Amino acid sequence: MKIKDRLSLYFTLVGSGILLVVMISLYISVYTIVHNDFYRHLYDRANIAAQLYLKADELSPDSLVKIQARYARNLHGEVTRFYDDKNSAAFIRDDEQYWNFKVIEAVRKQNHLEYASKRAQIVGIYVKDNQGNFVILVSAIDETGSRQLASIREAMIIVFLIVAATLFLVSRWLAQSTLMPIKNVVRQMQLIKSTNLHLRVDEGKGKDEISELAANFNRLLEHLENAFSLQRTYVANASHELRTPITTIIGETELALQKNMPPEENKRILQLILEESERLRDTITGLMELAQVDMDFTIAHQSPVRIDELLWELENYWSNKIRPGALLINIEHMPENEAMLTIPANHQLLFIALNNLIGNAFKFSNQQPVECNFYADEKLVRMEIRDTGIGIPAQDIDLVFNSFYRANNSRNFAGSGIGLYVTQKIIQLFNGSLTVKSVENQGTCMTVTFLQQAQF
């Protein structure tokens, strides 16, 4: 059964159940009122009968006429009996003994009695008079009350059925309207295949659970798209980037083995082989990083990472690799709550990403000092990595994050063009952003930002 049908059914059952309880309560109240009112009528009939038969000698002729007129209007199935101290019928003949002695004695002991038998209601009173002590029993059928109660029952059944049907239709419409955004999300999900992972589900403008579901699904799609993109990039470019330096090394080596080369030519060939080997090493390193990122995108394992502590690890790493003080970390602002310095990430991958940025800064500035300006508050964590190197030409800034792309002025430096591509993917994986500002021959500033919403 679909959710909308279950919601409609539950809503109808709950609403109908409440309505049924209310109707039953009302019917019981009306039933009690009608029966009690008829008992009062029977008490009146018993008292009128007592006055008519026992106190006629004490009443004026006008009063007696009025009492007789009231008594003359018989109720449906009315039976009236008088019984003396010997439980014998008085005034009105009772050849069949309409009430048994047990009932008569109960009236005499309790002074009054009321009960129902089959359709009839019975009232009994005990009257003491100068003519003697008598038990008066009156029985009648409340035809009018029964008709009224039957009409009320029929009206309640009709109202119940109409309201139940209305509740079902209204609840089904409400359920369908409420679940329509989910249906739209499902419809959009069905359009997404492995070939169009760039598509996203409409998150809407609300802040409800459906928008949260769509947002989480979009984040999952983003991770899957990145994982697929990394895999395609790895397969498409690995063979080309590995084949080129290997081909050069093999060709130059065969050339050196075929001829007796002068020392200068041998030196040139060895230098070329060394450069191509270093290029091959950098390519293999980049591809290994790419493969590691691909694996972690699939696993998506994250844990709390303190960004300031990670920066000091990097500072220590480059102090040992180049010289102390090569990486200058400037703390611009720190939040009062240290928890704001922590983000959910993978420590090793984030180390690779930031290390790639710092390594590029050193490489393209010929090992000149690199600055890292750190800023953190309750809203964001930001790192600016600045160098004074060759910079990036304006026409290449939008392309530097493409895999295996290298700007024209960087081709004289060792590298494979994978670093920035891997770095951006890692930062996006952890809901961060990477931007670049650069002026050719003046330097580059890489800015990494993590918003507070991505933090613990």
NUNU-266921 format. One line per 4 residues: number of its first residue (from 1); for each residue x, y, z of C-alpha. Coordinates in nm, 2 decimals, decimal comma. Each point is the difference from the previous one (the first is absolute). Layout:
N
NUM> X/Y/Z | ...
end
This chain:
456
1> 0,00/0,00/0,00 | 0,13/0,34/-0,09 | 0,08/0,26/0,26 | -0,28/0,23/-0,11
5> -0,25/-0,28/0,02 | 0,12/-0,10/0,35 | -0,01/0,37/0,12 | -0,35/0,03/-0,14
9> -0,11/-0,32/0,17 | 0,15/0,09/0,33 | -0,14/0,35/0,00 | -0,34/-0,13/-0,09
13> 0,01/-0,27/0,27 | 0,11/0,24/0,26 | -0,25/0,27/-0,10 | -0,28/-0,25/-0,04
17> 0,08/-0,16/0,33 | -0,01/0,33/0,19 | -0,33/0,09/-0,18 | -0,14/-0,34/0,09
21> 0,09/0,04/0,37 | -0,16/0,35/0,00 | -0,31/-0,13/-0,17 | -0,04/-0,29/0,23
25> 0,05/0,23/0,30 | -0,27/0,23/-0,13 | -0,24/-0,28/-0,08 | 0,05/-0,15/0,35
29> -0,07/0,35/0,15 | -0,31/0,05/-0,21 | -0,12/-0,36/0,07 | 0,04/0,06/0,37
33> -0,18/0,33/-0,02 | -0,29/-0,15/-0,20 | -0,04/-0,30/0,24 | 0,02/0,22/0,31
37> -0,25/0,24/-0,14 | -0,24/-0,29/-0,07 | 0,05/-0,13/0,35 | -0,11/0,34/0,13
41> -0,31/-0,03/-0,22 | -0,07/-0,33/0,16 | 0,05/0,14/0,35 | -0,25/0,27/-0,09
45> -0,24/-0,26/-0,13 | 0,03/-0,19/0,33 | -0,05/0,31/0,21 | -0,31/0,10/-0,21
49> -0,14/-0,35/0,03 | 0,05/0,02/0,38 | -0,19/0,34/0,01 | -0,27/-0,13/-0,23
53> -0,08/-0,32/0,19 | 0,12/0,07/0,36 | -0,06/0,37/0,05 | -0,30/0,07/-0,22
57> -0,21/0,06/0,32 | 0,25/0,27/0,11 | 0,01/0,19/-0,33 | -0,24/0,26/-0,13
61> -0,21/-0,09/-0,31 | 0,21/0,24/-0,22 | 0,33/-0,16/0,11 | -0,14/-0,34/-0,05
65> -0,11/0,08/-0,35 | 0,35/0,13/-0,09 | 0,17/-0,31/0,14 | -0,24/-0,23/-0,19
69> 0,07/0,20/-0,32 | 0,38/-0,05/0,05 | -0,04/-0,36/0,09 | -0,23/-0,07/-0,30
73> 0,29/0,04/-0,24 | 0,14/-0,35/0,01 | 0,36/-0,08/-0,09 | 0,08/-0,27/-0,25
77> -0,05/-0,34/0,17 | -0,07/0,16/0,33 | -0,09/-0,22/0,30 | -0,09/0,13/0,35
81> -0,06/-0,22/0,30 | -0,07/0,06/0,37 | 0,09/-0,26/0,26 | -0,10/0,01/0,37
85> 0,18/-0,14/0,30 | -0,10/-0,35/-0,09 | 0,15/0,05/-0,36 | -0,35/-0,03/-0,14
89> -0,11/0,22/-0,29 | -0,21/0,30/0,10 | -0,22/0,24/-0,20 | 0,12/-0,16/-0,33
93> -0,05/-0,37/-0,06 | 0,31/-0,22/-0,05 | -0,12/-0,34/-0,08 | 0,34/-0,11/-0,13
97> 0,20/0,16/0,28 | 0,19/0,23/-0,23 | 0,29/0,06/0,24 | 0,13/-0,28/0,23
101> 0,02/0,03/0,38 | 0,38/0,05/-0,02 | -0,03/0,32/-0,19 | -0,28/0,13/0,22
105> 0,20/-0,07/0,32 | 0,30/0,17/-0,15 | -0,21/0,32/-0,05 | -0,14/-0,02/0,35
109> 0,35/-0,03/0,15 | 0,17/0,27/-0,21 | -0,30/0,23/-0,03 | 0,07/0,04/-0,37
113> 0,14/-0,21/-0,28 | 0,08/0,04/-0,37 | 0,13/-0,25/-0,24 | -0,03/-0,11/-0,37
117> -0,14/-0,33/-0,13 | 0,03/-0,08/-0,37 | -0,13/0,32/-0,17 | -0,21/0,13/0,30
121> 0,11/0,22/0,28 | -0,15/-0,06/0,35 | -0,03/0,24/0,29 | -0,14/-0,10/0,34
125> -0,09/0,23/0,31 | -0,12/-0,08/0,35 | -0,28/0,22/0,11 | -0,15/0,02/0,36
129> -0,36/0,12/0,01 | -0,30/0,01/0,24 | -0,15/-0,28/-0,22 | 0,32/-0,21/0,06
133> 0,35/-0,05/-0,13 | 0,03/-0,07/-0,37 | 0,27/-0,09/-0,25 | -0,06/0,17/-0,33
137> 0,18/-0,14/-0,31 | -0,01/0,16/-0,34 | 0,15/-0,15/-0,32 | 0,01/0,15/-0,35
141> 0,20/0,00/-0,32 | 0,18/0,32/-0,11 | -0,09/-0,01/-0,37 | 0,08/0,36/-0,05
145> 0,34/-0,03/0,17 | 0,08/-0,31/-0,20 | -0,08/0,17/-0,33 | 0,21/0,30/0,10
149> 0,29/-0,23/0,10 | -0,03/-0,19/-0,33 | 0,00/0,32/-0,19 | 0,31/0,12/0,19
153> 0,17/-0,34/-0,07 | -0,07/0,02/-0,37 | 0,11/0,37/-0,02 | 0,32/-0,09/0,19
157> 0,07/-0,30/-0,24 | -0,05/0,22/-0,30 | 0,22/0,28/0,15 | 0,27/-0,25/0,10
161> 0,01/-0,15/-0,35 | 0,01/0,34/-0,17 | 0,27/0,13/0,24 | 0,21/-0,32/-0,04
165> -0,02/0,03/-0,38 | 0,09/0,37/0,02 | 0,28/-0,07/0,24 | 0,15/-0,26/-0,24
169> -0,03/0,23/-0,30 | 0,14/0,30/0,18 | 0,28/-0,21/0,17 | 0,09/-0,15/-0,34
173> 0,02/0,34/-0,15 | 0,21/0,13/0,28 | 0,23/-0,30/-0,01 | 0,04/0,03/-0,37
177> 0,07/0,37/0,03 | 0,24/-0,05/0,28 | 0,18/-0,28/-0,17 | 0,01/0,17/-0,34
181> 0,35/0,14/0,06 | 0,12/-0,35/0,08 | -0,16/-0,13/-0,32 | 0,18/0,28/-0,19
185> 0,33/-0,08/0,16 | -0,05/-0,37/-0,09 | -0,09/0,09/-0,35 | 0,32/0,21/-0,03
189> 0,21/-0,28/0,16 | -0,13/-0,24/-0,27 | 0,15/0,22/-0,27 | 0,35/-0,02/0,15
193> 0,22/-0,27/-0,15 | 0,37/-0,06/0,01 | 0,03/0,19/-0,32 | -0,15/0,33/0,13
197> 0,11/0,02/0,36 | 0,04/0,38/-0,04 | -0,38/0,03/0,03 | -0,14/0,11/0,34
201> -0,33/-0,04/0,18 | -0,19/0,32/0,06 | 0,04/0,08/0,38 | -0,28/0,26/0,00
205> 0,00/0,30/0,23 | -0,14/-0,17/0,31 | 0,18/-0,12/0,31 | -0,20/-0,31/0,05
209> 0,10/-0,37/0,00 | -0,06/-0,03/-0,38 | 0,25/0,28/-0,07 | 0,25/-0,16/0,23
213> -0,05/-0,33/-0,18 | 0,06/0,17/-0,34 | 0,30/0,18/0,14 | 0,16/-0,32/0,13
217> -0,07/-0,18/-0,32 | 0,16/0,28/-0,20 | 0,31/-0,03/0,23 | 0,01/-0,37/-0,07
221> -0,03/0,07/-0,37 | 0,29/0,25/0,02 | 0,22/-0,26/0,17 | -0,10/-0,26/-0,26
225> 0,06/0,24/-0,28 | 0,35/0,08/0,14 | 0,08/-0,37/0,04 | -0,11/-0,08/-0,35
229> 0,19/0,31/-0,13 | 0,31/-0,11/0,18 | -0,02/-0,35/-0,14 | -0,06/0,12/-0,35
233> 0,29/0,25/0,03 | 0,23/-0,27/0,14 | -0,08/-0,25/-0,28 | 0,00/0,26/-0,28
237> 0,32/0,18/0,09 | 0,22/-0,25/0,18 | 0,10/-0,18/-0,31 | 0,08/0,32/-0,19
241> 0,20/0,16/0,28 | 0,20/-0,31/0,07 | 0,06/-0,09/-0,36 | 0,16/0,33/-0,10
245> 0,30/0,01/0,24 | 0,05/-0,37/-0,03 | 0,01/0,03/-0,38 | 0,25/0,28/0,02
249> 0,22/-0,19/0,25 | 0,00/-0,31/-0,22 | 0,07/0,19/-0,31 | 0,29/0,20/0,14
253> 0,15/-0,31/0,16 | -0,01/-0,20/-0,32 | 0,16/0,29/-0,18 | 0,28/0,01/0,26
257> 0,06/-0,38/-0,04 | 0,01/0,01/-0,38 | 0,28/0,24/-0,04 | 0,32/0,11/0,17
261> -0,10/0,34/0,12 | 0,23/0,28/0,11 | -0,01/0,08/0,37 | -0,20/0,31/-0,06
265> -0,27/-0,19/-0,18 | -0,01/-0,28/0,26 | -0,04/0,27/0,26 | -0,29/0,15/-0,19
269> -0,17/-0,33/-0,03 | 0,05/-0,09/0,36 | -0,13/0,34/0,10 | -0,31/-0,05/-0,22
273> -0,05/-0,35/0,15 | 0,02/0,15/0,35 | -0,25/0,27/-0,08 | -0,24/-0,25/-0,16
277> 0,05/-0,23/0,30 | -0,08/0,28/0,24 | -0,31/0,08/-0,21 | -0,10/-0,37/0,01
281> 0,05/0,00/0,37 | -0,22/0,31/0,04 | -0,26/-0,15/-0,22 | 0,00/-0,33/0,19
285> -0,03/0,19/0,33 | -0,29/0,21/-0,13 | -0,18/-0,31/-0,13 | 0,05/-0,17/0,33
289> -0,15/0,30/0,18 | -0,28/-0,01/-0,25 | -0,06/-0,37/0,07 | 0,00/0,07/0,37
293> -0,25/0,28/-0,03 | -0,21/-0,22/-0,22 | 0,00/-0,27/0,27 | -0,08/0,24/0,28
297> -0,28/0,15/-0,21 | -0,15/-0,35/-0,01 | 0,05/-0,07/0,37 | -0,07/0,36/0,10
301> 0,15/-0,05/0,35 | 0,02/0,32/0,20 | 0,11/0,09/0,35 | 0,05/0,33/0,19
305> 0,31/0,19/-0,13 | 0,15/0,31/0,18 | 0,10/0,23/-0,28 | 0,25/0,20/0,20
309> 0,18/-0,32/0,12 | 0,01/-0,12/-0,36 | 0,17/0,33/-0,11 | 0,27/-0,04/0,27
313> 0,06/-0,35/-0,13 | 0,05/0,14/-0,35 | 0,23/0,28/0,14 | 0,21/-0,27/0,17
317> 0,01/-0,21/-0,32 | 0,13/0,29/-0,22 | 0,24/0,12/0,27 | 0,17/-0,34/-0,03
321> -0,03/-0,02/-0,37 | 0,12/0,35/-0,10 | 0,11/0,20/0,31 | -0,15/0,13/0,32
325> -0,23/0,29/-0,05 | -0,06/-0,08/-0,37 | -0,38/-0,02/0,07 | -0,11/0,31/0,19
329> -0,34/-0,06/0,18 | -0,18/0,33/0,09 | -0,29/-0,04/0,25 | -0,24/0,28/-0,09
333> -0,29/-0,10/0,23 | -0,09/-0,29/0,23 | -0,35/-0,08/0,13 | -0,08/-0,01/0,37
337> -0,14/-0,35/-0,04 | 0,28/-0,24/-0,10 | -0,26/-0,23/-0,15 | -0,04/0,24/-0,29
341> 0,35/-0,10/-0,11 | -0,11/-0,35/-0,07 | -0,16/-0,13/-0,32 | -0,12/-0,34/-0,11
345> 0,26/-0,13/-0,25 | 0,26/-0,26/-0,07 | 0,33/0,10/0,15 | 0,23/-0,16/-0,26
349> -0,20/0,13/-0,30 | -0,02/0,35/0,14 | 0,38/-0,01/0,07 | 0,05/-0,10/-0,37
353> -0,22/0,29/-0,12 | 0,16/0,27/0,21 | 0,35/-0,14/-0,06 | -0,06/0,02/-0,38
357> -0,09/0,37/0,03 | 0,31/0,07/0,22 | 0,22/-0,21/-0,22 | -0,11/0,18/-0,32
361> 0,06/0,34/0,18 | 0,36/-0,10/0,08 | 0,06/-0,16/-0,34 | -0,12/0,30/-0,21
365> 0,18/0,25/0,22 | 0,34/-0,17/-0,01 | -0,02/-0,10/0,37 | -0,07/0,35/0,12
369> -0,19/0,03/0,33 | -0,37/-0,08/-0,02 | -0,26/0,17/0,23 | -0,31/-0,17/0,13
373> -0,25/0,24/0,16 | -0,24/-0,18/0,23 | -0,34/0,14/0,10 | -0,28/-0,17/0,20
377> -0,32/0,11/0,17 | -0,34/-0,13/0,08 | -0,10/0,00/-0,37 | 0,30/-0,12/-0,20
381> 0,36/-0,13/-0,01 | 0,21/0,16/-0,27 | 0,36/-0,06/-0,11 | 0,18/0,23/-0,26
385> 0,33/-0,15/-0,14 | 0,20/0,28/-0,17 | 0,32/-0,02/-0,20 | 0,21/0,25/-0,20
389> 0,06/-0,23/-0,29 | -0,07/0,01/-0,37 | -0,38/0,03/0,04 | -0,26/-0,13/-0,24
393> -0,09/0,17/-0,33 | -0,35/0,14/0,00 | -0,11/-0,23/-0,29 | 0,11/-0,31/0,20
397> -0,16/0,08/0,34 | -0,33/-0,17/-0,09 | 0,18/-0,31/-0,13 | 0,25/-0,08/0,27
401> -0,24/-0,23/0,18 | -0,04/-0,23/-0,30 | 0,18/-0,33/0,02 | 0,34/-0,01/-0,16
405> -0,02/0,37/-0,11 | 0,31/0,21/0,03 | 0,02/0,37/-0,06 | 0,24/0,12/-0,27
409> 0,24/0,17/0,24 | 0,02/-0,32/0,22 | 0,13/-0,25/-0,25 | 0,36/0,06/0,09
413> -0,08/-0,13/0,35 | -0,03/-0,36/0,09 | -0,36/-0,12/0,05 | -0,29/-0,20/-0,15
417> -0,29/0,24/0,03 | -0,19/-0,23/0,23 | 0,06/0,18/0,33 | -0,25/0,28/-0,01
421> -0,26/-0,23/-0,15 | 0,04/-0,24/0,29 | 0,01/0,28/0,25 | -0,32/0,15/-0,11
425> -0,18/-0,33/0,00 | 0,12/-0,07/0,36 | -0,12/0,34/0,12 | -0,33/-0,04/-0,17
429> -0,04/-0,34/0,16 | 0,01/0,16/0,34 | -0,25/0,28/-0,10 | 0,27/0,26/-0,04
433> 0,09/0,24/-0,28 | 0,32/0,09/-0,18 | 0,06/0,33/-0,18 | 0,30/0,15/-0,17
437> 0,12/0,35/-0,05 | 0,32/0,06/-0,20 | 0,20/0,26/-0,19 | 0,26/-0,12/-0,24
441> 0,36/0,05/0,12 | -0,13/0,13/0,34 | -0,14/-0,30/0,18 | -0,30/-0,21/0,08
445> -0,25/-0,02/0,28 | -0,19/-0,33/0,06 | -0,29/0,03/0,24 | -0,16/-0,30/0,17
449> -0,32/0,06/0,19 | -0,22/-0,23/0,21 | -0,33/0,15/0,12 | -0,13/-0,06/0,35
453> -0,29/-0,22/-0,13 | 0,25/-0,26/-0,11 | 0,14/-0,02/0,36 | -0,09/-0,21/0,30
end
